[in-house]
Amino acid sequence: MTHTARRIGRTLALVLPVVMVLSGTLAVTRVPWAAHNSESQVLTASARTVSKHATSHTPRDILRDRLLVELQEKDPGVALTHLQRTVEGRPSLARHCMSIARELGRAAVEQYGPTRAHRFSRPVCDTSFASGVAQFS
């Protein structure tokens, strides 16, 4: 009797956690969100469309996001100065300097307009800020 009980206990110890995990996973794969919508929206466990910014955690993306916020809260000149200082302090980010500066240029045009944004141009990262302003103008 103890041998059979022990075997049943081992089987349950192995199978029960697997069953619980699978049932929990299946329970959250479909969640109706908006009943007011004609088609119910569904959240799936394996979402395929995730925004870039939601998953971006590289040093380049963190720096870009921080500088874009700084550009909006202060001005593009402050953001460009911090970009230059950061690249000088962390040379590994130098390869991203031009693309970040161009993005800052585009954001400056959106916030200040092309004429005013162009006034903030500096020779940071080979005048990429001015290139971003010109592209977006």
FENMOJO-V771201 format. One record per residue. NEAR is the number of other C-alpha atoms within 10 Angstrom. Layout:
near
NEAR
NEAR
This chain:
near
5
7
8
9
10
11
11
11
12
12
11
13
11
10
11
12
11
12
12
11
11
11
11
11
12
12
11
11
14
13
13
11
11
11
9
7
8
7
9
12
13
12
13
12
13
7
8
7
6
8
8
9
10
7
9
12
11
9
12
18
16
13
19
21
16
14
24
23
14
17
20
15
11
11
18
30
18
14
22
26
13
16
24
17
11
16
17
12
11
10
11
13
16
18
12
17
24
18
17
26
30
22
21
29
32
23
22
26
22
14
15
14
15
18
12
13
26
21
11
17
20
16
11
16
20
12
15
22
31
23
19
25
27
17
13
17
15
